[in-house]
Amino acid sequence: MTLCDTCFLIDLLHGQEGAIDLVRHHQNLRVPTVAIAEFLAGVKRYNVKQYNLAIGFINKFEPVPFDNTTAMVFADLYHTMKDKGSSLSILDAMIASSAIQWDEKLITRDATLLNTPNLPCITY
């Protein structure tokens, strides 16, 4: 299984060819619930008319919950990255923590996530 970052979801929704190619090669894509929240908040902010479409789109993916174990992984990762001077945001750290906890690769093009230790990524 593979987890999807928010930027990947946005690129898929916009029909970006690199993102679409990855869907063809990776089955059983899952999405951290934090990425779902970030994705839907962005759609609602920038295109309220597309919000219902976005909900239908996101419901095609299996959600990965942010639970207490993920929260502990997040706390360690976030502070480790901040101590190293990283610009990793709280939401990105939460998404990364989901992938680390579930031992899954994360599809992303986010440079900060690509440089996160112990986070195997697939980029496009």
C-alpha positions as CSV (number, residue, x, y, z in Angstrom):
1,M,0.0,0.0,0.0
2,T,1.0,3.6,-0.6
3,L,-0.1,6.8,1.1
4,C,-0.9,10.0,-0.8
5,D,0.2,13.5,0.2
6,T,-2.1,16.5,-0.3
7,C,-0.1,17.9,-3.3
8,F,-0.5,14.5,-5.0
9,L,-4.3,14.7,-4.5
10,I,-4.4,18.2,-5.9
11,D,-2.3,17.2,-8.9
12,L,-4.6,14.2,-9.6
13,L,-7.7,16.4,-9.4
14,H,-6.1,18.8,-11.9
15,G,-5.1,15.9,-14.3
16,Q,-1.4,16.3,-13.9
17,E,0.2,13.6,-16.1
18,G,2.9,12.5,-13.6
19,A,0.4,12.0,-10.9
20,I,-2.0,10.1,-13.2
21,D,0.9,7.8,-14.3
22,L,1.6,6.9,-10.6
23,V,-2.0,5.9,-10.1
24,R,-1.6,3.5,-13.0
25,H,1.3,1.8,-11.3
26,H,0.2,1.8,-7.7
27,Q,-2.8,0.0,-6.5
28,N,-4.6,0.4,-3.2
29,L,-3.7,4.1,-2.6
30,R,-4.6,5.3,0.9
31,V,-4.8,8.9,2.2
32,P,-4.1,10.1,5.8
33,T,-7.1,11.7,7.3
34,V,-4.9,14.8,7.9
35,A,-4.3,15.1,4.1
36,I,-8.0,14.7,3.5
37,A,-8.7,17.6,5.9
38,E,-6.0,19.8,4.2
39,F,-7.3,18.9,0.7
40,L,-10.9,19.7,1.5
41,A,-10.0,22.9,3.3
42,G,-8.1,24.1,0.3
43,V,-10.9,23.2,-2.1
44,K,-13.5,24.9,0.1
45,R,-11.3,28.0,0.3
46,Y,-10.5,28.4,-3.4
47,N,-13.4,26.7,-5.2
48,V,-16.5,26.3,-3.1
49,K,-18.5,25.2,-6.1
50,Q,-16.2,22.2,-6.5
51,Y,-16.4,21.1,-2.9
52,N,-19.0,18.4,-3.4
53,L,-17.1,17.0,-6.4
54,A,-13.9,17.0,-4.2
55,I,-15.7,15.0,-1.5
56,G,-16.7,12.4,-4.1
57,F,-13.2,12.3,-5.4
58,I,-11.6,11.9,-2.0
59,N,-14.1,9.2,-1.0
60,K,-12.5,6.9,-3.6
61,F,-9.4,6.5,-1.4
62,E,-9.2,4.5,1.8
63,P,-8.6,6.8,4.8
64,V,-5.8,6.2,7.2
65,P,-6.7,7.6,10.7
66,F,-4.5,9.8,12.8
67,D,-4.6,7.9,16.1
68,N,-2.7,8.0,19.4
69,T,0.2,6.0,18.1
70,T,0.5,8.3,15.1
71,A,0.4,11.3,17.5
72,M,3.5,9.9,19.3
73,V,5.4,9.4,16.1
74,F,4.4,12.9,15.1
75,A,5.7,14.5,18.3
76,D,9.1,12.9,17.9
77,L,9.3,13.6,14.2
78,Y,8.2,17.2,14.5
79,H,10.6,18.2,17.2
80,T,13.5,16.3,15.6
81,M,12.9,18.2,12.4
82,K,12.5,21.5,14.1
83,D,15.7,21.0,16.1
84,K,17.5,20.5,12.7
85,G,16.0,23.8,11.4
86,S,13.6,22.1,9.0
87,S,10.6,24.1,7.7
88,L,8.4,21.0,8.0
89,S,4.8,22.2,8.8
90,I,2.6,20.7,11.4
91,L,0.3,19.2,8.8
92,D,3.2,17.8,6.7
93,A,4.7,16.3,9.9
94,M,1.3,14.7,10.7
95,I,1.1,13.2,7.1
96,A,4.7,12.0,7.3
97,S,4.0,10.4,10.7
98,S,1.1,8.4,9.2
99,A,3.4,7.0,6.6
100,I,6.1,6.2,9.1
101,Q,3.7,4.6,11.5
102,W,2.1,2.4,8.9
103,D,5.4,1.7,7.2
104,E,4.2,2.8,3.9
105,K,5.7,5.0,1.1
106,L,4.3,8.5,0.7
107,I,3.6,9.8,-2.8
108,T,4.7,13.5,-2.8
109,R,6.5,16.2,-4.7
110,D,7.0,18.3,-1.5
111,A,10.7,18.9,-1.1
112,T,10.6,19.1,2.6
113,L,8.9,15.8,2.9
114,L,11.3,14.2,0.4
115,N,14.1,15.1,2.8
116,T,12.4,13.8,6.0
117,P,14.4,11.0,7.6
118,N,12.8,7.5,7.8
119,L,10.2,8.5,5.3
120,P,10.3,6.5,2.1
121,C,8.9,8.6,-0.7
122,I,7.8,8.2,-4.3
123,T,8.1,11.4,-6.3
124,Y,6.9,12.4,-9.7
